[in-house]
Amino acid sequence: MKGTLITGLTNNHEVRIYISQTTDMVEAARATHDLSPVSTAALGRMLSATVMMGMMSKIDKEKITVQIRGNNEIRQMVAVADTHGNVKAYTSDPQAPTLLDDQGRLSVGQAVGTDGQLIVIRDIGMKEPFIGQINLVSGEIAEDVAQYFSQSEQLATAVALGVSFGNDAHVNYAGGFIVQLLPEASEETIDQLEANLQGMMPLTHLFEEGLTIEQIANQVLAGLGLVELETYELRYNCDCSREKMEMGLMSLGKKEIDAIIEEDHGAELVCHFCNKKYHFDETELRNLQTVHTEHLS
């Protein structure tokens, strides 16, 4: 399933924005993992944030993994994105029960909790990846991502993420934006941006009113001018393969594979991100052992 990302700068090159529409992608995640509404809202926000963060990188082969470890109904969420608009995601708790805030809206913050961490792993193909970690601020995802940029990357950042539903619990709208002040931003620019953000309706309301992401971007940057727009295609796409599963089995070592052969006479591996199943019979497992032994010799 596909979505759209727009990136742009203000006229004075003091603010940059990344804004995405991910409705079909979040609906695909909901269907793939059979998510409850609050799990959909949480993972949908996570997916939208991660795919935008991946597109922010200038390193072609970088992969970014974002993890949230909560302490309430949703204990873990993981999303992985590359620099070409691909993202995949899963949660350890697909059927988290509905929790509402004081205004009767789904409360992602209550479902995730605040006694936890947001972890960002940036893998650029070097020996060791870069890992940044912060304590959760609210569990609402957007505030936590903004705090990550401020604390770990020293970038003043505002983040908005949203998922809304139809009467049948399917996803009606989903998306988000990340807006950042660049170095040397003037006080006038900062004041204008803050006023714009404070005066905006919630993101899902803007989607429901029929605004496009370009129109929303113009609201965010009203009075500052939006230039250098570029549009990219986003995809909810799992890159699992039989070859990767084979590598995972081989990493277990001969002793562990012997035990699997003796006890189960085969193995079935399931991808966390797309639920695709990979079956390996006894002969295939023995062949993998042979390949592993030859590789080590």
Phi, psi and omega in degrees: 000150189242160175216189184223141175236136172242136174240152179192170178234159172282166180305322183271005179058034180253349180221138174238152182225143171235123182224135189230151169243117189233026187306305183294328179292316180290323176297322177296320177296318178301313182291319182299317186258004181051059187275143169288166180304314183288327175292323176296314180299316182292309183291327178297317176297317180298315180299313181297316180296316185293319181294326176290320179297323177297320181285347178283341183286146176259000182264116193305316187261013181293143170239137180242129177246127177245127179240141169238126177249111182260181181230016180236231185290328178253108186272329182207139169225143180224133173227141181231130180226157173247189183268011182243014175092007178268140178212148174221156185201154172207164176231149177286346186228077185291338183245044177300136182291155181293128174234133184245149175273188184295340181260011177079016179261156176304132182252095176296322181301319177292321182294322180276317185089172182247353179266076183195193185225152166249125184239130178242124180245119179252115182251111180252017176089005176278179183297317181238135177282162172276131181236124175242143184216137174227160170283144180298142178268311183224343186078001181275359176082303184299311179297325181291319177294319178299319179294324177301311180298320181292316187277316187267332183241003176053044178238120176294118191221139170245137183230135172230133180223144181205149174220129176233159190236154170272182182295338181266011179072004172283159183282123177273315182214145174205149178166192180181173172219152173236121180237132186230139171280133177269161180306145179073015175298136184282162177298324179298318179295316180299314181297318180295316180296316179299318179297319179299313183294320180292332183269359184276149171286161176305148185303317182296327177296321179295319176298315182296333177280357176093010180288142174278167179293331176293320177294321178294318177301321178293329174293315181301320186253026179304135180084353181247340179081135181244120182228175176055043178290135172228143182243136182229151174271137176249154181218133169274107194210121176267134182256024178293159180203164177297323180298319179293323177294323177298318178298322178296318177295317181298329181291345179291332181094162186298318184298316181291320179293322175303317180295321179295317180297315183291320186273320188244346180058026179161177180214145174235119179254139181240128178287126179298328189277330183229357179068013176290139183257140178236118181257136177235120179277180186299319180297317180295323178295319179294323177296321178296322177299318180297314179299317181296318180295317179295325180293325182281336184279000000 
